[in-house]
């Protein structure tokens, strides 16, 4: 199982980023996919989840209305579109599925 995140970076408050997580080594379309984040000095928290065929989604209250999780089963990739970013969104963002974690991608929101 391998999960590789990309798309992080430095963005100003109010800006947008799209994270990607490329998966391999397992039947991607059969697994719920999750995005987590961990800010400095804080516990890792679940940000968004997307189910399999029906692509039902759930979000942490702190990101509802700003973040959108989606998946492309043909590309074995899950995305996290992040809009209206705030400094509190600064964290390392991780992809998780099938008991595995990606290496994380840093998102920094600062002016």
DODRENSE-266591 format. One record per atom (N, C-alpha, C): x, y, z; residue number from 1; atom name. Coordinates in Angstrom, 1 decimal, padded with zeros to 4 digits. Atoms other than C-alpha are relative to their C-alpha. Last residue first. Layout:
<pts>
PT | X | Y | Z | NUM | CA
...
</pts>
This chain:
<pts>
PT | -000.3 | -001.2 | 000.8 | 111 | N
PT | 000.5 | 036.7 | 004.7 | 111 | CA
PT | 001.4 | 000.4 | 000.1 | 111 | C
PT | -000.6 | -001.2 | -000.7 | 110 | N
PT | 000.2 | 033.2 | 006.0 | 110 | CA
PT | 000.1 | 001.1 | -001.0 | 110 | C
PT | 000.9 | -001.2 | 000.3 | 109 | N
PT | -001.5 | 029.9 | 005.3 | 109 | CA
PT | 000.5 | 001.2 | 000.7 | 109 | C
PT | -000.2 | -001.1 | -000.9 | 108 | N
PT | 001.0 | 027.0 | 005.3 | 108 | CA
PT | -000.8 | 001.2 | -000.5 | 108 | C
PT | 000.8 | -001.1 | 000.5 | 107 | N
PT | 000.1 | 023.6 | 003.9 | 107 | CA
PT | 000.2 | 001.1 | 001.0 | 107 | C
PT | 000.1 | -001.2 | -000.9 | 106 | N
PT | 002.8 | 020.9 | 004.3 | 106 | CA
PT | -000.9 | 001.1 | -000.7 | 106 | C
PT | -000.4 | -001.1 | 000.8 | 105 | N
PT | 002.2 | 017.5 | 002.5 | 105 | CA
PT | -000.3 | 001.3 | 000.9 | 105 | C
PT | 000.5 | -001.3 | -000.3 | 104 | N
PT | 002.1 | 014.2 | 004.3 | 104 | CA
PT | 000.5 | 001.1 | -000.9 | 104 | C
PT | -001.1 | -000.7 | -000.7 | 103 | N
PT | 004.1 | 011.0 | 004.1 | 103 | CA
PT | -000.4 | 001.4 | 000.4 | 103 | C
PT | -001.0 | -000.6 | 000.9 | 102 | N
PT | 001.0 | 008.9 | 003.3 | 102 | CA
PT | 001.0 | 000.8 | 000.8 | 102 | C
PT | -000.1 | -001.5 | 000.0 | 101 | N
PT | -000.7 | 006.8 | 005.9 | 101 | CA
PT | 001.0 | 000.4 | -001.1 | 101 | C
PT | -001.3 | -000.6 | 000.4 | 100 | N
PT | -001.8 | 003.2 | 005.7 | 100 | CA
PT | -000.1 | 001.5 | 000.0 | 100 | C
PT | -000.9 | 000.1 | -001.1 | 99 | N
PT | -004.6 | 001.2 | 007.4 | 99 | CA
PT | 001.4 | 000.7 | -000.2 | 99 | C
PT | -000.5 | 001.4 | -000.1 | 98 | N
PT | -006.5 | 000.7 | 004.2 | 98 | CA
PT | 001.1 | -000.2 | 001.0 | 98 | C
PT | 000.9 | 001.0 | 000.5 | 97 | N
PT | -006.7 | 004.5 | 003.6 | 97 | CA
PT | 000.6 | -001.4 | 000.3 | 97 | C
PT | 000.0 | 001.3 | -000.7 | 96 | N
PT | -005.1 | 007.6 | 004.9 | 96 | CA
PT | -001.1 | -000.9 | -000.6 | 96 | C
PT | 001.0 | 000.9 | 000.6 | 95 | N
PT | -004.0 | 010.9 | 003.2 | 95 | CA
PT | 000.1 | -001.4 | 000.8 | 95 | C
PT | -000.3 | 001.4 | 000.3 | 94 | N
PT | -002.1 | 013.4 | 005.3 | 94 | CA
PT | -001.2 | -000.7 | -000.6 | 94 | C
PT | 001.2 | 000.8 | 000.4 | 93 | N
PT | -002.1 | 017.1 | 005.6 | 93 | CA
PT | 000.4 | -001.4 | -000.5 | 93 | C
PT | -000.4 | 001.0 | 001.0 | 92 | N
PT | 000.7 | 018.9 | 007.5 | 92 | CA
PT | -001.3 | -000.9 | -000.3 | 92 | C
PT | -000.2 | 001.4 | -000.6 | 91 | N
PT | -000.8 | 021.9 | 009.1 | 91 | CA
PT | 000.7 | -000.8 | -001.1 | 91 | C
PT | -001.4 | 000.4 | 000.1 | 90 | N
PT | -001.8 | 025.5 | 008.6 | 90 | CA
PT | 000.2 | -001.3 | 000.7 | 90 | C
PT | -000.1 | 001.2 | 000.8 | 89 | N
PT | -005.6 | 025.6 | 008.4 | 89 | CA
PT | 001.4 | -000.4 | -000.2 | 89 | C
PT | 000.3 | 001.2 | -000.8 | 88 | N
PT | -005.7 | 028.0 | 011.4 | 88 | CA
PT | 000.0 | -001.3 | -000.8 | 88 | C
PT | -001.2 | 000.4 | -000.6 | 87 | N
PT | -004.1 | 030.6 | 009.1 | 87 | CA
PT | -000.1 | -001.2 | 000.9 | 87 | C
PT | -000.2 | -000.9 | -001.2 | 86 | N
PT | -007.3 | 030.6 | 007.1 | 86 | CA
PT | 001.4 | -000.4 | 000.6 | 86 | C
PT | -000.9 | 000.5 | -001.0 | 85 | N
PT | -008.0 | 029.2 | 003.6 | 85 | CA
PT | 000.3 | 001.0 | 001.1 | 85 | C
PT | 000.2 | -000.9 | -001.1 | 84 | N
PT | -011.1 | 030.4 | 001.7 | 84 | CA
PT | 000.9 | -000.4 | 001.2 | 84 | C
PT | 000.3 | -001.4 | 000.3 | 83 | N
PT | -010.9 | 027.3 | -000.5 | 83 | CA
PT | -000.1 | 000.9 | 001.3 | 83 | C
PT | 000.1 | -000.9 | -001.1 | 82 | N
PT | -009.4 | 023.9 | -000.1 | 82 | CA
PT | -000.1 | 001.4 | -000.4 | 82 | C
PT | 000.1 | -001.3 | 000.4 | 81 | N
PT | -010.0 | 021.2 | -002.7 | 81 | CA
PT | -000.2 | 000.9 | 001.2 | 81 | C
PT | 000.6 | -000.9 | -001.0 | 80 | N
PT | -008.9 | 017.9 | -001.3 | 80 | CA
PT | 000.1 | 001.4 | -000.5 | 80 | C
PT | -000.4 | -001.4 | 000.0 | 79 | N
PT | -008.3 | 015.2 | -003.9 | 79 | CA
PT | -000.7 | 000.7 | 001.2 | 79 | C
PT | 001.0 | -000.8 | -000.8 | 78 | N
PT | -008.3 | 011.4 | -004.0 | 78 | CA
PT | 000.5 | 001.4 | 000.1 | 78 | C
PT | -000.4 | -001.3 | -000.6 | 77 | N
PT | -006.5 | 009.5 | -006.7 | 77 | CA
PT | -001.2 | 000.6 | 000.7 | 77 | C
PT | -000.4 | 000.4 | -001.3 | 76 | N
PT | -006.6 | 005.9 | -008.1 | 76 | CA
PT | 000.5 | 001.3 | 000.8 | 76 | C
PT | -001.4 | -000.5 | -000.2 | 75 | N
PT | -006.8 | 007.5 | -011.6 | 75 | CA
PT | 000.6 | -000.4 | 001.4 | 75 | C
PT | -000.8 | 000.4 | 001.1 | 74 | N
PT | -009.9 | 005.6 | -012.7 | 74 | CA
PT | 001.5 | 000.4 | 000.1 | 74 | C
PT | -000.4 | 001.4 | -000.1 | 73 | N
PT | -011.3 | 005.9 | -009.2 | 73 | CA
PT | 000.8 | -000.5 | -001.2 | 73 | C
PT | 000.0 | 000.5 | 001.3 | 72 | N
PT | -011.2 | 009.6 | -009.3 | 72 | CA
PT | 000.5 | -001.4 | 000.0 | 72 | C
PT | -000.8 | 001.1 | 000.4 | 71 | N
PT | -012.1 | 010.9 | -005.9 | 71 | CA
PT | -000.2 | -000.3 | -001.5 | 71 | C
PT | 000.5 | 000.8 | 001.2 | 70 | N
PT | -013.4 | 014.0 | -004.3 | 70 | CA
PT | 000.9 | -001.1 | -000.3 | 70 | C
PT | -000.7 | 001.2 | 000.3 | 69 | N
PT | -013.1 | 016.0 | -001.0 | 69 | CA
PT | -000.7 | -000.7 | -001.2 | 69 | C
PT | 000.7 | 001.0 | 000.8 | 68 | N
PT | -014.3 | 019.6 | -000.9 | 68 | CA
PT | 000.9 | -001.2 | -000.2 | 68 | C
PT | -000.8 | 001.1 | 000.6 | 67 | N
PT | -013.1 | 022.2 | 001.6 | 67 | CA
PT | -001.0 | -001.0 | -000.7 | 67 | C
PT | -001.2 | -000.6 | 000.6 | 66 | N
PT | -014.7 | 025.6 | 002.4 | 66 | CA
PT | 000.8 | -001.1 | -000.7 | 66 | C
PT | 000.2 | -001.1 | 000.9 | 65 | N
PT | -018.3 | 024.8 | 003.2 | 65 | CA
PT | 001.2 | 000.7 | -000.6 | 65 | C
PT | 001.2 | 000.1 | 000.8 | 64 | N
PT | -017.4 | 022.6 | 006.1 | 64 | CA
PT | -000.3 | 001.3 | -000.7 | 64 | C
PT | -000.3 | -000.1 | 001.4 | 63 | N
PT | -013.8 | 023.0 | 007.2 | 63 | CA
PT | -001.3 | 000.0 | -000.9 | 63 | C
PT | -000.9 | -001.2 | 000.2 | 62 | N
PT | -014.0 | 023.6 | 011.0 | 62 | CA
PT | 000.2 | 000.2 | -001.5 | 62 | C
PT | 000.8 | -001.3 | -000.1 | 61 | N
PT | -017.1 | 021.3 | 011.3 | 61 | CA
PT | 000.9 | 001.2 | -000.4 | 61 | C
PT | -000.1 | -000.6 | -001.3 | 60 | N
PT | -015.0 | 018.3 | 010.1 | 60 | CA
PT | -000.7 | 001.4 | 000.0 | 60 | C
PT | -001.0 | -001.0 | -000.3 | 59 | N
PT | -016.3 | 017.0 | 006.9 | 59 | CA
PT | 000.0 | 000.3 | 001.5 | 59 | C
PT | 000.1 | -000.6 | -001.4 | 58 | N
PT | -018.2 | 014.0 | 005.6 | 58 | CA
PT | 001.2 | 000.9 | 000.2 | 58 | C
PT | -001.1 | -000.8 | -000.6 | 57 | N
PT | -018.7 | 012.8 | 002.0 | 57 | CA
PT | -000.4 | 000.5 | 001.4 | 57 | C
PT | 000.5 | -000.8 | -001.0 | 56 | N
PT | -020.7 | 010.2 | 000.1 | 56 | CA
PT | 001.2 | 000.6 | 000.8 | 56 | C
PT | -000.8 | -001.2 | -000.2 | 55 | N
PT | -018.9 | 009.0 | -003.0 | 55 | CA
PT | -000.7 | 000.9 | 001.0 | 55 | C
PT | 000.9 | -001.1 | 000.0 | 54 | N
PT | -021.6 | 006.5 | -003.9 | 54 | CA
PT | 000.6 | 001.3 | 000.3 | 54 | C
PT | 000.7 | -000.2 | 001.2 | 53 | N
PT | -019.1 | 003.9 | -005.1 | 53 | CA
PT | -000.9 | 001.3 | 000.0 | 53 | C
PT | -000.4 | 000.7 | 001.3 | 52 | N
PT | -016.6 | 004.3 | -002.3 | 52 | CA
PT | -000.9 | 000.4 | -001.1 | 52 | C
PT | 000.3 | 001.4 | 000.1 | 51 | N
PT | -017.0 | 006.7 | 000.6 | 51 | CA
PT | 000.4 | -000.6 | -001.4 | 51 | C
PT | 000.9 | 000.3 | 001.2 | 50 | N
PT | -015.3 | 010.0 | 001.0 | 50 | CA
PT | -000.2 | -001.5 | -000.1 | 50 | C
PT | 000.1 | 001.4 | 000.4 | 49 | N
PT | -013.9 | 011.4 | 004.3 | 49 | CA
PT | -000.9 | -000.1 | -001.2 | 49 | C
PT | 001.0 | 000.4 | 001.0 | 48 | N
PT | -012.7 | 014.8 | 005.3 | 48 | CA
PT | 000.1 | -001.4 | -000.3 | 48 | C
PT | 000.5 | -001.2 | 000.7 | 47 | N
PT | -010.7 | 016.6 | 008.0 | 47 | CA
PT | -001.2 | -000.4 | -000.9 | 47 | C
PT | 000.6 | 000.3 | 001.2 | 46 | N
PT | -009.8 | 014.0 | 010.6 | 46 | CA
PT | -000.7 | 001.2 | -000.6 | 46 | C
PT | 001.5 | -000.1 | 000.1 | 45 | N
PT | -007.5 | 015.4 | 013.2 | 45 | CA
PT | -000.5 | -000.4 | -001.3 | 45 | C
PT | 000.5 | 000.2 | 001.4 | 44 | N
PT | -003.9 | 014.7 | 014.2 | 44 | CA
PT | -001.5 | -000.1 | 000.0 | 44 | C
PT | 000.2 | 001.3 | 000.4 | 43 | N
PT | -003.2 | 016.1 | 017.7 | 43 | CA
PT | -000.5 | -000.1 | -001.5 | 43 | C
PT | 001.4 | 000.5 | -000.1 | 42 | N
PT | -001.8 | 019.5 | 018.2 | 42 | CA
PT | -000.1 | -001.4 | -000.5 | 42 | C
PT | 000.5 | 000.1 | -001.3 | 41 | N
PT | 001.6 | 021.0 | 018.9 | 41 | CA
PT | -001.4 | -000.5 | 000.2 | 41 | C
PT | -001.0 | 000.1 | -001.0 | 40 | N
PT | 002.2 | 022.0 | 015.3 | 40 | CA
PT | -000.6 | 000.0 | 001.4 | 40 | C
PT | -000.6 | -001.3 | -000.2 | 39 | N
PT | -000.9 | 021.3 | 013.2 | 39 | CA
PT | 001.1 | -000.1 | 001.1 | 39 | C
PT | -000.6 | -000.1 | -001.3 | 38 | N
PT | -001.8 | 017.8 | 012.1 | 38 | CA
PT | 000.7 | 001.3 | 000.1 | 38 | C
PT | -001.0 | -001.0 | -000.1 | 37 | N
PT | -004.2 | 017.1 | 009.3 | 37 | CA
PT | 000.6 | 000.1 | 001.4 | 37 | C
PT | -000.2 | -000.4 | -001.4 | 36 | N
PT | -006.3 | 014.2 | 008.1 | 36 | CA
PT | 001.0 | 001.2 | -000.1 | 36 | C
PT | -001.1 | -001.1 | -000.2 | 35 | N
PT | -007.7 | 013.4 | 004.7 | 35 | CA
PT | 000.0 | 000.3 | 001.5 | 35 | C
PT | 000.0 | -001.0 | -001.0 | 34 | N
PT | -009.6 | 010.1 | 004.3 | 34 | CA
PT | 001.1 | 001.0 | -000.1 | 34 | C
PT | -001.2 | -000.8 | -000.1 | 33 | N
PT | -010.5 | 007.6 | 001.7 | 33 | CA
PT | -000.2 | 001.1 | 000.9 | 33 | C
PT | 000.2 | -001.4 | -000.4 | 32 | N
PT | -013.0 | 004.8 | 002.0 | 32 | CA
PT | 001.3 | 000.7 | 000.1 | 32 | C
PT | -000.3 | -000.5 | -001.3 | 31 | N
PT | -011.9 | 001.8 | 000.1 | 31 | CA
PT | -000.4 | 001.4 | 000.2 | 31 | C
PT | 000.7 | 000.8 | -001.0 | 30 | N
PT | -013.2 | -000.4 | -002.7 | 30 | CA
PT | 000.2 | 000.6 | 001.4 | 30 | C
PT | 001.5 | -000.3 | 000.1 | 29 | N
PT | -012.3 | 002.0 | -005.5 | 29 | CA
PT | -000.8 | -000.7 | 001.1 | 29 | C
PT | 000.3 | -001.3 | -000.4 | 28 | N
PT | -008.6 | 001.8 | -004.5 | 28 | CA
PT | -001.5 | 000.3 | 000.1 | 28 | C
PT | 001.1 | -000.3 | 000.9 | 27 | N
PT | -008.1 | -001.9 | -004.8 | 27 | CA
PT | -000.7 | 001.3 | 000.4 | 27 | C
PT | 001.3 | 000.5 | -000.5 | 26 | N
PT | -004.7 | -001.9 | -003.2 | 26 | CA
PT | -001.1 | 000.4 | -000.9 | 26 | C
PT | -000.2 | 001.2 | -000.8 | 25 | N
PT | -001.0 | -001.4 | -004.1 | 25 | CA
PT | -001.3 | -000.6 | 000.7 | 25 | C
PT | -000.4 | 001.2 | 000.8 | 24 | N
PT | -001.3 | 002.2 | -005.3 | 24 | CA
PT | 000.1 | -001.2 | 001.0 | 24 | C
PT | 000.0 | 001.3 | -000.7 | 23 | N
PT | -002.8 | 005.5 | -004.2 | 23 | CA
PT | 000.4 | -001.1 | -000.9 | 23 | C
PT | -000.1 | 001.1 | 001.0 | 22 | N
PT | -002.1 | 009.0 | -005.5 | 22 | CA
PT | 000.2 | -001.3 | 000.8 | 22 | C
PT | -000.6 | 001.2 | -000.6 | 21 | N
PT | -003.2 | 011.7 | -003.0 | 21 | CA
PT | -000.1 | -001.1 | -001.0 | 21 | C
PT | 000.2 | 001.2 | 000.7 | 20 | N
PT | -003.8 | 015.2 | -004.4 | 20 | CA
PT | 000.6 | -001.1 | 000.8 | 20 | C
PT | -000.8 | 001.1 | -000.3 | 19 | N
PT | -004.2 | 018.5 | -002.6 | 19 | CA
PT | -000.4 | -001.2 | -000.8 | 19 | C
PT | 000.5 | 001.3 | 000.2 | 18 | N
PT | -005.8 | 021.5 | -004.2 | 18 | CA
PT | 001.0 | -001.1 | 000.3 | 18 | C
PT | -001.0 | 001.1 | 000.4 | 17 | N
PT | -005.0 | 024.9 | -002.8 | 17 | CA
PT | -000.8 | -001.2 | -000.3 | 17 | C
PT | 000.4 | 001.4 | 000.2 | 16 | N
PT | -007.0 | 028.1 | -002.4 | 16 | CA
PT | 001.2 | -000.9 | -000.3 | 16 | C
PT | -000.4 | 000.7 | 001.2 | 15 | N
PT | -006.5 | 031.6 | -001.1 | 15 | CA
PT | -000.5 | -001.4 | 000.0 | 15 | C
PT | 001.0 | -000.2 | 001.1 | 14 | N
PT | -008.4 | 033.6 | 001.5 | 14 | CA
PT | 000.3 | -000.7 | -001.2 | 14 | C
PT | 001.3 | 000.2 | -000.5 | 13 | N
PT | -005.3 | 033.9 | 003.8 | 13 | CA
PT | -001.1 | 000.3 | -001.1 | 13 | C
PT | 000.5 | -001.1 | -000.8 | 12 | N
PT | -002.2 | 033.8 | 001.6 | 12 | CA
PT | -001.4 | -000.3 | 000.5 | 12 | C
PT | 001.1 | -000.7 | 000.6 | 11 | N
PT | -000.8 | 030.5 | 000.4 | 11 | CA
PT | -000.4 | 001.1 | 000.9 | 11 | C
PT | 000.3 | -001.2 | -000.7 | 10 | N
PT | 002.4 | 028.5 | 001.0 | 10 | CA
PT | -001.1 | 000.8 | -000.7 | 10 | C
PT | -000.8 | -001.2 | 000.3 | 9 | N
PT | 002.5 | 025.0 | -000.3 | 9 | CA
PT | -000.3 | 001.2 | 000.9 | 9 | C
PT | -000.1 | -001.0 | -001.1 | 8 | N
PT | 000.8 | 021.7 | -000.5 | 8 | CA
PT | 000.9 | 001.1 | -000.4 | 8 | C
PT | 000.9 | -001.2 | 000.2 | 7 | N
PT | -000.1 | 020.0 | -003.8 | 7 | CA
PT | 000.1 | 001.0 | 001.1 | 7 | C
PT | -000.7 | -001.2 | 000.7 | 6 | N
PT | 001.2 | 016.5 | -003.3 | 6 | CA
PT | -001.0 | 001.1 | 000.0 | 6 | C
PT | 000.7 | -001.3 | 000.1 | 5 | N
PT | 000.3 | 013.4 | -001.3 | 5 | CA
PT | 000.9 | 001.0 | -000.7 | 5 | C
PT | -000.9 | -001.1 | 000.2 | 4 | N
PT | 001.6 | 009.9 | -002.0 | 4 | CA
PT | -000.7 | 001.3 | -000.2 | 4 | C
PT | 000.7 | -001.2 | 000.1 | 3 | N
PT | -000.1 | 006.8 | -000.6 | 3 | CA
PT | 000.9 | 001.2 | -000.1 | 3 | C
PT | -000.8 | -001.3 | 000.1 | 2 | N
PT | 001.4 | 003.4 | -001.0 | 2 | CA
PT | -001.0 | 001.1 | -000.2 | 2 | C
PT | 000.8 | -001.2 | 000.0 | 1 | N
PT | 000.0 | 000.0 | 000.0 | 1 | CA
PT | 000.9 | 001.2 | 000.0 | 1 | C
</pts>
